[in-house]
Amino acid sequence: MKKINRTKDLLNPDKHGYYGDFGGAYVPEMLYPNVEELKDNYLKLTSTKKFKKAFDALLKDYAGRPTPLYFAKNLSEQYNTNIYLKREDLCHTGAHKINNTIGQVLLAEALGKKRIIAETGAGQHGVATATVCALKGLECIVYMGEKDIERQAPNVARMKMLGATVIPATSGSKTLKDATNEAIRDWINNPSDTYYIIGSVVGPHPYPDMVARFQSVISKEMKKQLKKVTGDENPTHIVACVGGGSNAAGAFYHFINEKKVKLLAVEAAGCGIGSGRSAATTQLGTTGILHGSKSLLMQTTDGQVVEPHSISAGLDYPGIGPLHAQLYTSRRAEFLSATDEEALQAAFNLARKEGIIPALESAHALAILNKTEFKKDDIVVVCLSGRGDKDLAAYMDHL
Ligand SMILES: *Cc1c(COP(=O)(O)O)cnc(C)c1O
């Protein structure tokens, strides 16, 4: 059944959701109708004039788009090149995640769903989901690992204030993957009235493609903004961190077919690639199935998921989305990594040099500026995926 021509077009996975060998929809039979409903409708519903108008209006006036493309003069001098920061940290709720939740909540509305479920690790996706549900008057249930609930108390409080119900996942390691299992269980039990919002370019088809499209507004804006400031809509490099891969997918999207633009994806090396405490999926992973799609993931030889580690909760994930697995194996993107320590240093450096406190996730992208050679004329855009308020406690521990 496998088609030989598993698409080389990275902007359009084939109809089964494959980018090369990666993707697909590996779901329990009971979820099949839900996933099919979504698959059959997402492109149609999101391409109507009405949808686009509502999506664009909320991105603009609610999320605060377009986000600035900021020329970081001091950082540029430090690295003797030209560095621009795409300021997703200035989005409402503090990260790029809101772009996706606005899109999916509008889609849920168009499908007539009244009940929204989501899973969250650090709580950023949970907060973004609870925010848009409050706006739209939709019931919102967020599954979160018991351990993460303890670690991320401020985001739990935000979700509750926004009217969401936060349900602890108490099985396994009591973290993100267990929360995901609980969310899937809920969806199986409530197939008709419930919409499941996944927070990254992971999960069964059509989620990876759908989330990439919603986040692609990032690179769409970059092109326009670069054209204005440099005269060329293409930079030489784009740098983004990769947890599941949604901010990177959004930042790369409209440049994927511009072969001259170097795409640099940065994974979390944790305590070091060989330390046994890492989350650098392309370096440590092999092909397997995680959360409904075939991709690269960190697993033991008998297929048990290896517990990842990163100082940044948003990158603490044992897999990457199928688009990124294909970007990696086809070498369209270069995959680098930064350790916990390197990310911390990069965060302090940005704070002191530019007066911007980045999220720990985004600090991983900044960290590779130290380890990569750039020319004086290069135009390097770093996706600053989120702000660092949520990470202040971690920063203070290392001050
Ligand atoms: C969640 C998060 C990430 C990681 O998720 P991706 O899907 O890889 O983008 C990165 N940065 C911030 C600020 C986040 O909140």
PDBQT file of the ligand as one rigid body, heavy atoms in Angstrom, charges set to zero:
ROOT
HETATM    1  C1  LIG A 401       5.742  25.133  24.195  1.00  0.00    +0.000 C 
HETATM    2  C2  LIG A 401       6.862  26.022  23.875  1.00  0.00    +0.000 A 
HETATM    3  C3  LIG A 401       7.915  25.632  23.012  1.00  0.00    +0.000 A 
HETATM    4  C4  LIG A 401       8.036  24.256  22.448  1.00  0.00    +0.000 C 
HETATM    5  O1  LIG A 401       7.004  23.866  21.608  1.00  0.00    +0.000 OA
HETATM    6  P1  LIG A 401       7.152  23.829  20.031  1.00  0.00    +0.000 P 
HETATM    7  O2  LIG A 401       5.925  23.147  19.594  1.00  0.00    +0.000 OA
HETATM    8  O3  LIG A 401       8.404  23.058  19.716  1.00  0.00    +0.000 OA
HETATM    9  O4  LIG A 401       7.251  25.219  19.559  1.00  0.00    +0.000 OA
HETATM   10  C5  LIG A 401       8.900  26.553  22.702  1.00  0.00    +0.000 A 
HETATM   11  N1  LIG A 401       8.893  27.784  23.235  1.00  0.00    +0.000 NA
HETATM   12  C6  LIG A 401       7.916  28.199  24.079  1.00  0.00    +0.000 A 
HETATM   13  C7  LIG A 401       7.984  29.563  24.631  1.00  0.00    +0.000 C 
HETATM   14  C8  LIG A 401       6.874  27.337  24.428  1.00  0.00    +0.000 A 
HETATM   15  O5  LIG A 401       5.915  27.738  25.267  1.00  0.00    +0.000 OA
ENDROOT
TORSDOF 0
